[in-house]
Amino acid sequence: MTKISGLDVDLQRMVAPVPIWRSRVTVDDWLTAAVAVREVGGRLLALWGGAPAEGASVCAAYVTLDGLLWLELPLHGGQTAYPDLVPVFPAAARMQRAAAELSGLHAEGAKDQRPWLNHGAWPVDYFPLRHDTDTAPAFADAPLQDYAFVHVEGDGVHEIAVGPVHAGVIEPGHFRFSVVGEKVLRLEQRLGYTHKGIEQRMTQLPPMQAYRLAGRVSGDSTVAYAWAYCMALESAATCELAPRAACLRALMLERERVANHLGDLGALGNDAAFAFGLAQFSRLREDWLRLSRDAFGHRLMMDCVVPGGVAGDIDPGQIDRLRRQCDDVAREVKTLHAVYDEHAGLQDRFMTTGRVSPALAAQLGLTGLAGRASGQAWDLRCDHPWPPYDLLQVKMATHRNGDVAARVAMRFEEVLESLRLIREILEKLPAGPVRQALGLPDHATRGAGWVEGWRGELFVALELDDAASQHRIRRCHCHDPSWQNWPVLEHAVIGNIVPDFPLINKSFNLSYSGQDL
């Protein structure tokens, strides 16, 4: 990529194992770039408030066929407004609302200016990610803010409020249903009940230690987030991974994918009153997690991906156990797939439920597993494979029905493909070091990480100060695919009955924590 059609900017290729370009743009080019990306079939990946050495800036990351494009719009002279991207990419709405609360940057003319992350825990004029902000403020108790939910009116319409506290071990989120009888006319979500302050905390940690916090953004994606952060740090340091380290990271990433898919397949069966499915997949997942603990030291493989490589190696005995487990799980998953497909009660609940058409998915930017189930044929491991995926020839699973059945089928197919990839990685695991020293440059620098996690693509944008500032993290933005997919869930529920919401919700299985940084 040397330029974007209709946009006169210099694009600089970043040092990263995936194709990432970066450039600064003017206010006039901000919207021009968004339109140009959309016209070539690209999509918005992330939007956040940047942290240049002086002033403020707003950043956007776009995905195109050529790779990832990171654009920064500097805001000068105390300016805090920038052009609204929602008319071009609807997925920008909640990201812009979060940027307004965290960095004090406002999308000019945006229709939705409601708070998103701030539930009254801090004053409206306090912006945690500004450099001139007190990082340990004392706030007076303030009354809870009323949230302006959109009300649906008409004969027989009533509201059902669910959450934020749920009857299960899940994070808090509020769902406001407008229904007639049991038919859902509208769903509106409100999230952000447990804002953790991760992005501010990142600026207080040494760059070589912050990977541990990145791995805790969303616990079910700890390997993916740690890899994305480490990729960003390694690209800033122009550090190239040793082949064995890259293979071990991919091994853990695929094991993370399998563990989550196994858990979801059991939970989806249970939500359709098929307890047998829950029992069988729970057993498989538990055995899977126990072997991960034995091989890598932690059930979820937390803190196993580190800057410069991985925390430790695996021995030949563990390699043999990992290979045998893949064979056993593949055999049982194939059997259970047939059981699910032939169970009339399950298929009656799955088919046509919570459908998202390919056209709607493209319009709203649905991504990851849910996107591939609605005809959005994108998987970073296939389209821009980084080592060792460039040698593995990942087979992408896609469907077009976009319903619960399609998202279930996606999980079955991706489990089997991940098992194949794990076996191939183990068979061809190269010799060599698993970690190498990483030295940061003397000057201020930036890095980016882009990884296909089990839920979808994760992105980390990292800005570092120079050596005189002890290489302090100036800004670290972590982006979860749930940002794009939560709004689509609101559309998927329309026209379905209320009892089908848990099933539809689980078929997406989005992260509360991942978008509540």
Secondary structure as UniProt FT lines:
FT   TURN            5..6
FT   STRAND          12..13
FT   STRAND          20..24
FT   HELIX           27..39
FT   TURN            40..41
FT   STRAND          43..50
FT   STRAND          56..64
FT   TURN            65..66
FT   STRAND          67..75
FT   TURN            77..78
FT   STRAND          81..83
FT   TURN            86..88
FT   TURN            90..91
FT   HELIX           92..103
FT   STRAND          106..108
FT   TURN            124..125
FT   TURN            128..129
FT   TURN            131..132
FT   TURN            155..156
FT   STRAND          157..162
FT   STRAND          174..180
FT   TURN            181..182
FT   STRAND          183..190
FT   TURN            193..194
FT   HELIX           198..202
FT   TURN            203..204
FT   TURN            207..210
FT   HELIX           211..214
FT   TURN            215..216
FT   HELIX           219..221
FT   HELIX           222..236
FT   TURN            237..238
FT   HELIX           243..271
FT   TURN            272..273
FT   HELIX           275..296
FT   TURN            299..300
FT   TURN            302..303
FT   STRAND          305..306
FT   TURN            307..308
FT   STRAND          309..310
FT   HELIX           316..342
FT   HELIX           344..350
FT   TURN            351..354
FT   HELIX           358..364
FT   HELIX           368..372
FT   TURN            373..375
FT   HELIX           380..383
FT   TURN            387..388
FT   HELIX           389..391
FT   HELIX           404..427
FT   STRAND          445..452
FT   STRAND          457..464
FT   HELIX           467..469
FT   TURN            470..471
FT   STRAND          473..479
FT   HELIX           482..493
FT   TURN            494..495
FT   HELIX           498..500
FT   HELIX           501..508
FT   HELIX           513..515
//
